[in-house]
Amino acid sequence: MPDQRFVPSVMQLRVFLAVAERLHFRSAAEDLRMSQPSLSQALATLEEGLGLHLVERSTRSVLITPAGQQILPYARAAVVAMDAVADAAAGSGGPLFGQLRIGVIPTAAPYLLPGLLPALAEEFPDLRPRIVEDQTARLVEGLRSGVIDVAIMALPTDATGIAATPLYSERFALLVPSDHELAGRSGLSPDALVDQPLLLLDEGHCLREQTVQLCRQVSAPVLGREESRAASLATAVQCVAGGLGVTIVPESAVGPETRGPGIGVAWFADPSPGRTMGLFLRTATGSDESYAQLGRVIIEVAQAVFGAQPV
């Protein structure tokens, strides 16, 4: 029978979380800067104390058991809470110190991060950012469970327990084959989409939903069509270059994605369709001034790199 008075140590929970994230004992030990035997012993002590088998380990793989999956969110919440207590007691200057797990949607990460990461290193020299690129729904769940600390996503997002601060807005552009009749055009009406073979991203991308919404406004028939679909903007752009259709991209993607041959750009008339990006946090930490400072850095980078407009 498990000892009902057993209380796991923070280190034991950190070991379990590291193994659950990495699914690899050596990598988890390296992350925690401890030996692999020490990590294995800490996990075994945790399992013995709880009376639960948390991890299945074979020569080929590491899996989290159903019991492990059940306690995983509680372990994360406990570690997050203890880290907050330690930071407050040490006066470390708030959350922008040490490790910060930043979630970013895939249609923003490749274009924002090359400027943002150096800016963070300069502005917050004691910060160790970790980047999690994922779709909106999974980033929201990651925020709620404590897997990530903040997220950079498009507004709006219907999510309870999550606070959002608008950062910047950016226009949408239409990428077309370089010999397309719309290549180089500006002042384009969204009605021009009606007769175009529009390429969409896969389900789950917020940019896909924004594109579909724009098409609905002008009755452009994108739903139900046997169109090509892409898992990333880079793939969609290659399909455009190959003559398979046209696609809508955020302004931040125009420069990086049109460097190669075969791509033309068309801009919409004002007020141009576009998106607003925001900084998302758990409601309990949404008012922290350090995160407001992080938001200001993101805005400055977006302005400097692709001319985004602060909100």
C-alpha positions in Angstrom: 0.0 0.0 0.0 1.3 3.5 -0.8 2.2 5.7 2.2 -0.7 8.2 2.3 1.7 10.7 4.0 4.2 10.6 1.2 4.9 14.1 -0.2 7.0 14.2 -3.4 10.0 16.5 -3.4 10.2 19.3 -6.1 13.3 17.6 -7.6 11.4 14.3 -7.9 8.6 16.1 -9.7 11.1 17.9 -11.9 12.6 14.5 -12.8 9.2 13.1 -13.8 8.4 16.2 -15.9 11.7 16.1 -17.7 11.3 12.4 -18.5 7.7 13.0 -19.7 8.8 15.9 -21.9 11.9 14.3 -23.4 10.8 10.6 -23.3 14.5 9.9 -23.1 16.4 9.4 -19.8 19.8 10.7 -20.9 18.3 13.8 -22.4 16.2 14.4 -19.3 19.3 14.0 -17.1 21.3 16.5 -19.2 18.5 19.0 -19.0 18.5 18.8 -15.2 22.4 18.6 -15.1 22.4 15.4 -13.1 23.6 11.9 -13.7 21.4 9.4 -15.4 21.6 7.0 -12.4 20.6 9.8 -10.0 17.7 10.6 -12.3 16.5 7.0 -12.4 16.8 6.7 -8.6 14.8 9.9 -8.1 12.0 8.6 -10.4 12.0 5.2 -8.7 11.7 6.8 -5.3 8.8 8.9 -6.6 7.0 5.8 -8.0 7.6 3.8 -4.8 6.3 6.6 -2.6 3.2 7.2 -4.7 2.6 3.5 -5.2 2.2 4.1 -8.9 4.0 3.0 -12.1 4.6 6.3 -13.9 7.0 5.5 -16.7 7.4 2.4 -19.0 11.0 2.1 -20.2 12.3 -0.4 -22.8 15.5 -0.6 -24.9 13.7 1.4 -27.7 11.3 3.8 -26.1 10.0 5.6 -23.0 6.3 5.9 -22.5 4.2 7.6 -19.8 1.7 5.2 -18.2 -2.0 6.2 -17.8 -1.3 6.8 -14.1 1.6 9.0 -15.1 -0.6 10.9 -17.6 -3.2 11.5 -14.8 -0.8 13.1 -12.4 1.3 15.0 -15.0 -0.7 18.2 -14.9 -0.6 18.3 -11.1 3.1 17.8 -11.1 3.5 20.7 -13.6 1.3 23.0 -11.5 3.3 22.1 -8.3 6.6 22.8 -9.9 5.4 26.1 -11.4 4.1 27.2 -8.0 7.3 26.3 -6.2 9.3 28.2 -8.8 7.2 31.2 -8.2 7.7 30.9 -4.5 11.5 30.6 -5.0 11.6 33.6 -7.3 9.6 35.8 -5.0 11.8 34.8 -2.0 15.0 35.4 -3.9 13.9 38.7 -5.3 15.1 37.5 -8.7 13.5 40.3 -10.6 10.3 38.5 -11.7 9.6 35.9 -14.3 12.1 37.2 -16.9 14.9 35.5 -15.1 16.0 31.9 -15.8 14.0 29.7 -18.0 11.0 31.1 -19.8 9.0 28.8 -22.1 7.5 30.8 -25.0 4.9 29.3 -27.3 4.6 30.8 -30.8 2.2 29.9 -33.6 3.9 28.4 -36.8 2.8 31.3 -39.0 4.7 33.8 -36.8 7.7 31.8 -35.4 9.9 31.7 -38.5 9.5 35.5 -39.1 9.5 36.9 -35.6 12.1 34.7 -33.8 15.2 35.7 -35.8 14.8 39.2 -34.5 13.2 38.5 -31.2 15.8 36.0 -29.7 18.8 38.4 -30.1 16.6 41.2 -28.7 15.7 39.1 -25.7 19.3 38.2 -25.1 20.2 41.9 -25.1 17.3 43.1 -23.0 17.2 40.2 -20.5 20.7 38.8 -20.2 19.7 36.4 -17.4 16.8 34.9 -19.4 17.0 31.5 -20.9 14.1 31.3 -23.4 12.8 28.0 -24.7 10.6 28.0 -27.8 7.6 25.8 -28.4 6.1 26.2 -31.9 2.6 24.8 -32.1 -0.9 25.5 -33.2 -3.2 27.8 -31.2 -5.3 25.1 -29.4 -2.3 23.2 -28.1 -0.5 26.4 -27.0 -3.6 27.4 -25.0 -3.7 24.0 -23.4 0.0 24.3 -22.7 -0.5 27.6 -20.9 -3.3 26.2 -18.8 -1.3 23.1 -17.8 2.0 25.0 -17.2 3.9 23.4 -20.0 4.6 26.9 -21.4 4.7 30.3 -19.6 3.6 32.7 -22.3 2.4 32.4 -25.9 2.5 34.7 -28.9 -0.7 34.0 -30.9 -3.3 35.8 -33.1 -6.3 37.4 -31.5 -9.0 36.7 -30.6 -8.8 33.3 -28.9 -11.7 32.0 -26.8 -10.0 30.6 -23.8 -11.0 30.8 -20.1 -8.2 31.4 -17.6 -6.0 33.0 -20.2 -5.3 36.8 -20.4 -4.3 38.4 -23.7 -2.5 41.7 -24.3 -2.7 43.0 -28.0 0.8 43.6 -29.4 0.8 44.6 -33.0 -1.2 44.3 -36.2 0.0 43.3 -39.7 -1.6 43.3 -43.1 -2.3 40.2 -45.2 -0.8 39.9 -48.7 -1.7 37.6 -51.6 1.1 35.6 -53.0 0.6 34.5 -56.6 2.8 33.0 -59.4 5.2 35.6 -60.7 3.4 35.6 -64.1 0.0 35.9 -62.6 -2.2 38.8 -63.7 -2.4 40.1 -60.1 1.4 40.0 -59.5 2.6 43.5 -58.4 -0.9 44.8 -58.0 -1.9 47.0 -55.0 -5.3 48.3 -53.9 -6.8 44.8 -54.4 -10.3 44.2 -53.3 -11.0 41.0 -51.4 -13.5 40.2 -54.1 -10.6 39.3 -56.3 -10.3 36.1 -54.3 -13.6 34.8 -55.7 -12.1 33.3 -58.9 -8.7 32.3 -57.5 -7.6 28.7 -56.6 -6.8 29.5 -53.0 -4.4 27.3 -51.2 -5.1 26.8 -47.5 -3.1 25.6 -44.5 -4.2 22.5 -42.7 -6.9 22.4 -40.0 -5.8 24.0 -36.7 -3.9 26.9 -38.1 -5.5 30.2 -37.1 -4.4 31.7 -40.4 -6.5 29.1 -42.2 -9.6 30.2 -40.2 -8.8 33.8 -40.9 -8.6 33.1 -44.6 -11.8 31.2 -44.6 -13.5 34.0 -42.8 -12.3 36.5 -45.3 -13.5 34.3 -48.2 -16.9 34.0 -46.6 -17.2 37.8 -46.6 -16.9 37.9 -50.3 -18.5 34.5 -51.1 -15.2 33.0 -52.3 -15.8 29.2 -52.6 -12.9 27.7 -50.6 -14.8 25.1 -48.5 -15.5 21.7 -50.0 -13.0 22.2 -52.9 -10.4 19.5 -53.5 -7.6 22.0 -53.2 -4.0 21.4 -52.2 -3.3 21.9 -48.5 -0.1 22.6 -46.7 1.2 22.1 -43.1 3.3 25.2 -43.3 3.5 28.6 -45.1 6.7 27.5 -46.7 5.0 24.6 -48.4 2.1 26.7 -49.5 4.5 29.2 -51.1 6.3 26.4 -53.0 2.9 25.3 -54.3 2.2 28.9 -55.4 5.6 29.0 -57.2 4.7 25.7 -58.9 1.5 27.2 -60.3 -0.9 25.3 -58.1 -2.7 28.3 -56.8 -2.5 31.5 -54.7 -2.2 31.9 -50.9 -2.7 34.5 -48.2 0.2 35.3 -45.9 0.8 37.8 -43.1 3.0 40.8 -43.9 5.9 39.4 -41.8 6.2 36.4 -44.2 6.3 38.4 -47.4 10.0 39.2 -47.4 11.4 35.8 -46.3 9.0 33.8 -48.5 9.4 35.8 -51.7 13.2 35.7 -52.0 13.1 32.7 -54.3 11.9 32.8 -57.9 8.4 32.3 -59.2 6.5 34.4 -56.6 4.6 37.6 -57.1 2.9 39.8 -54.4 -0.4 41.6 -54.5 -1.6 43.9 -51.7 -5.1 44.6 -50.6 -6.7 48.1 -50.5 -7.1 49.9 -47.1 -8.5 49.0 -44.8 -6.5 45.9 -45.6 -7.5 42.5 -44.0 -5.0 41.4 -41.5 -4.4 40.0 -38.0 -3.6 41.2 -34.6 -1.0 39.4 -32.6 -1.1 39.2 -28.8 0.8 38.0 -25.8 -1.1 35.4 -23.9 -0.5 34.4 -20.2 -2.4 32.6 -17.4 -4.8 35.1 -15.8 -2.9 34.9 -12.5 0.3 36.3 -14.1 -1.3 38.6 -16.7 -0.7 41.8 -14.7 3.0 41.3 -14.0 5.0 44.3 -15.2 7.9 42.1 -16.4 5.6 40.5 -19.0 4.6 44.0 -20.1 8.2 44.7 -20.7 8.5 41.5 -22.7 5.5 42.7 -24.8 7.2 46.0 -25.6 10.3 44.1 -26.8 8.2 42.0 -29.1 6.5 45.1 -30.5 9.8 46.8 -31.2 11.1 43.8 -33.1 7.9 43.5 -35.1 8.1 47.2 -36.1 11.8 47.0 -37.0 11.7 43.7 -38.9 8.5 43.9 -40.9 6.9 47.3 -40.2 4.1 46.0 -37.9 1.8 48.6 -36.4 1.6 48.6 -32.5 -1.9 48.2 -31.1 
